[in-house]
Each structure stands twice: as C-alpha cells, then as structure tokens.
C-alpha cells in the first residue's frame, strides 16, 4: 500500500482506511504527510460509484469514520502535547513540521485559541502540529475540545460531501480520479502557500 495515495488507502482498507489515515494525520506527528484532504474527497467520490465498482463505499459509514478519526486524532495529539511538551516536536528534524509549528504558533497569536483551532483543520501539516502545540501551550481542555470538534466536523464532513456531490453530479467522474485528486491536493496547499508568502514578506519588511 502506498501511504501517500488516497486511492491506495481506500482500495486496501476501505472505510477503516479513512479512520486510520485521519487519526494518524491529526494525532501523530509521523502522519503529517498523509493525504487528508484528497482522502476525504476521494472517499466522497467512491460513495457514488456502483456497487460493482472496484471501490464502493457507504456515505454514512465514511462520514462516521472521518469524523471519528479527525476528532479522536486531535484529542490524542492534544494529550501527547500535554504529556510530552516541546520535546515531542524537538525530536523531529523535518523542516515541514518545524514550519508547521511556527505557523501554528502564529495562528494562536493572531487569531486566538478558537479561530486558530478551527482554521488549522484546513491547512495541511498545520493541522498535524497544532493539536500537540495546543497541549504544550496549555490551552484549556474544554476550549480545545469544543473548537476542535467544530473544526473537525466542518472539515471532515465538508470535504467528503464535496466529493460526493461532485460524483453524484457528473456520471463516470471516477474515470478521471487522478487529475481530480491532483487538483484537490493543489487547492488544499493554497492556504499554506499564501501564508508562507505572507510570512516571508513580513520577515523581509522587518529586516528592512
């Protein structure tokens, strides 16, 4: 199985793959590279295929698995952050994780706990790092739980339904799955690219 491929997760593990991938991406630092957005969108598409297709999923089951994986993963990340502290993040030398940590800290400083926790769900890598960081920064447990549930449901259900609606609207769209998933990946990276560009401009302005 190719862990970078949404289709591979779904064809190998089905609905269980949705839960496992989202749990790992949102709860474990080693899961930062997993295809969260494209996995949800593709799962939504596969809910519209015929029962005889290579991969056919049940929409209610996918929604339950995606919400459960996203919410339980985030709470696990928060708990690990509380217990492990910054040493948890310091052990990794991956530059993507450290950039994600810097961005997550910036989100907290700029938007406060509530908005940062919700917005992070829609930014790859940041949604992996922000949960343990919230534990490290001692965000109140009730505050984190409330807003991570809201953000997790919006993200997991919203992206899955988007894939389902598109698949229902265009018959045979699963034949063009590869370019569609590539487009979803590109779109999901736009917020991260814009923020990196903004941060770079800000650092340049500060040096000037």
N, C-alpha and C positions, 0 to 999 in steps of 0.2 A: 504493500500500500504506500502511495506517495502522500506524505502528510501535508504537502503544500497544495495538493489538488482537492478542491471541494468535491468534485465528482468521485474521486477515489474514496474519500471518507463515506460518501453516501452509498456507493455501489458495494463497498466492502462491509459496512456496518449498519446501513440503513438509518433509522431514526436514532438508534443508540449512538451513531457517529455524530449526530447533531449535538446531543447532550455532552459527550466526551470532549469534542473539539471546543465547544463554548466554555465548558468548565475549565479546561486547561488554559485557554486563551485569556480568560478573565480572572483566573485564580492562581495560576502558577507562572512564574517569570519565564520558565522554559517554553511557555506556549505563545510567546509574543509574535512568533512568525506564522501562526496558524491562520487559515483563511476565513475569519469570522464573517465578514460581510458577504463575500461571494458564496460561502457555505449556506448561509440563511437564504440568500436569493435563489440559489440553485435548488435548495430543498423545496422552496415555494414552487418553482417551475416543475419539479418532479411530482408534485402533488396533482398536477394537471395532466400527466401522461396517462395513457390507457393502462389497464390492469395487466396487459400482456407485454408492456414495455420492459426494457432491461432493468430500469429503476422506476418504481412507482411507490410513492409514499402517501400516507394519510395526513391531510392537513391538520386535523385536531391533534394527532399524535406528535407531529412536528412542532406545533405551537407549544404543546406541553413540554416537550423535550428542550426546545430552545429557551423558553422562559426559565425552566428549572436549571439548565446548565449555566445560563447567564447570571441568575440570582445566587445560586449556591457557589458558583465560582468567585463572584465578587466578595461574598461574605468570607470565603476561605482566604482570599488574598488579604482582606482586612485583618482577619485573625492572625495570619502569618506576620503581617506588618507589625501588629501589636506585640507579638511574641519575639520576633527576630530583630526588630529595629533596622537601622540603616545597614547593618552588617549583611542583611539579606540581599540588598541591592549592590552593596560594595563588592560582593563576591563575584559578580558578573563584570567582565571587561568588554561586553558587547557594546559598541558605540550607539546602536539603535536604542538599547534600553536606557543608557545614560541620557541620551537626548530626550527620550520619553519622560524620564524623571524630571528633567529640567522643565519640560513643557507642562507636566502635571503640577509642579510647584508654582509655575507661573499662573496656571489656571486657578489654583486656590487663592493666590494673591490678588488676582484681577477680578474674579467673579464671586469669591466666597465659596463656602462648602457646597451649598445646594446646587447652584448652577454648574459648578466645576464637575461635580459627580455625574450630573445628567449629561453635560456636553461631552465628557470624556468617553462615553459609550460609543460615540460616533467617530472617534479618531483612533485608527489603528496604532498599536503599541502603547499609546497613552492610556487606553482602557485597560491594558495589562498592568501598567506600572502604578496608576493612580490608586488602585484599591489597597495594596500594601502601604503605599505612601500615606493614605488617609489614616491607617492604623499607626504608622510611625509618628505622624503629626498629632495623634490623639484627638482626631475628630470624634465628637460624641457618638457612641454606638447607635443611639436612636436616630440621630440625624443622618448618619451614613446609611443605615438600613432603609429609612424612608425614601431617600433620594436615589439610592442605587436600585431600589425596586421600581421606582417610577422610570428612571432612565433605562433600566434593563428591559422592562416590558415594552417601552416605546421602541427601543432599538430592535429587539429580537422579533417582536410581532410585526412591527412596521416593515422591516426589510423582507421578512418571509411573505407577508401579504403582498408586497410589491411584486415579488417574483410570481406569486400565484395569480395575481390579476393580469400580469403580462402574459403568462402562459395560457390563461383562460381566454384572453382576447385574441391571441394570434395562434391559430391551429398549426401544429407541427413546428413550433418555435424551438423545441428541444433539439432539432436538427442543427440549429445554429448556436448551440450551447457555448461552444468555446469562445467565439468572439463576444458573446453577451457577457460571459463571466469576466473576460478581459476588460470589457468596458466598465463593469461594476467595480473591479479592482482599481481601475484608474480613477473613477469617480470617488471611491472611498478614500483615496490618497490625496485628493484635492485639499481638504481641510488641513491636513498635515503639511502639505507643500506651502500653502498660503501662510500658515503660522511660522514655518521655518524662514520663509522670505521676510515676513514682518519682523521676526526676531533678529535676522541678520541686518536689516535696515536700522533697527533700533540700536544694535551694538555699534554699527558704523557711525550713527549720529552721536552716540555717547562719546566715542573716541574723538570725533571732530570737536 
